[in-house]
Amino acid sequence: MRELVLHCLEAQAEVLSDALLEAGALSVSVEDADFGTDCERPLFGEPGTEPDVQAWDRNRVVALLPDGADPAQLLEEALAEAGLNAEAAQDWSLRDVPDADWVRLTQSQFAPIQIAERLWIVPSWHRDDPTVTTHEAGAEDAIHIELDPGLAFGTGSHPTTHLCLAWLEAELPPGAPMLDYGCGSGILAIAARKLGSGPVTAVDIDPQAVQSSADNARINGVELDAMLPDGLREGTFQVVVANILSNPLKVLAPMLAARVAPGGDLVLSGVLERQAEDVAAAYAPWLKMSVWRERDGWVCLHGRRD
């Protein structure tokens, strides 16, 4: 296979990428053409938001071509689709992509990872690996959660998920009914069930996340109720966990606080250290929230209802 490599300015990067895909490219990536030089600059925004700009000042666009494709013709069609003249892509070149078993190569990068003292995330391709045992995991009572990297709704690699999982392992009361609000892949709900919780309700606004949670629970051999918010019945839970972002957490404060049973625990994450005070203030009328633990600039807030 071959890649078409060309350079363009910031204003052209997005429209040219889309046009290359329309013209038949298998994939397109945009890189900083000044990477590794003094002119390199970061490109990012606040977590959960879009960056202010969508490309760098000077961009390297890399398009993977299907076998047999004419690069000059594909580029001509892309430029016409993007409304750009030929001068916009005069400096282009081709490079070979070596053959490889990309699935196996990708899988080799992801070994089982330890999330907390007992909790491990184990990709499906390690399910029957004889070297992945509870002894190798470092504890006779290690708990494996089977989730594959690359899932749209998260597989435990983010610090906020680590924090919530660590709280569940350390503090979850045995047999406690739990609500996981904003469940995504269902990783927190699944971990709770494997750690000995009572019934777990997993809620998300995205129907695909609800289905993902249900599917992952089945793969992991646990039961939970996954649903959209409209399906959540009245009632309270001994533990309520929400790992989303600070602004939604503040908006949801009255509802989430009301779902915590007297004497129950509320666990919040998706909160940067500098946002912790504002989020805690939003819950102050119902619970006193404080930082339980910090990781890589993110915090887990915990409060107990009187």
Salt bridges, closest charged atoms under 4 A:
GLU3 OE1 - ARG95 NE 2.72
GLU10 OE1 - ARG41 NH2 3.90
GLU31 OE1 - ARG60 NH1 3.14
ASP34 OD1 - ARG58 NH2 2.71
GLU46 OE2 - ARG274 NH2 2.49
ASP57 OD1 - ARG41 NH2 3.27
ASP91 OD2 - HIS7 ND1 3.79
ASP101 OD2 - ARG104 NE 3.50
ASP129 OD2 - HIS126 ND1 3.16
ASP141 OD2 - ARG118 NE 3.32
GLU146 OE2 - ARG127 NH2 2.57
ASP215 OD1 - ARG218 NH2 2.51
ASP265 OD1 - HIS302 NE2 2.74
ASP265 OD1 - ARG304 NH2 2.77
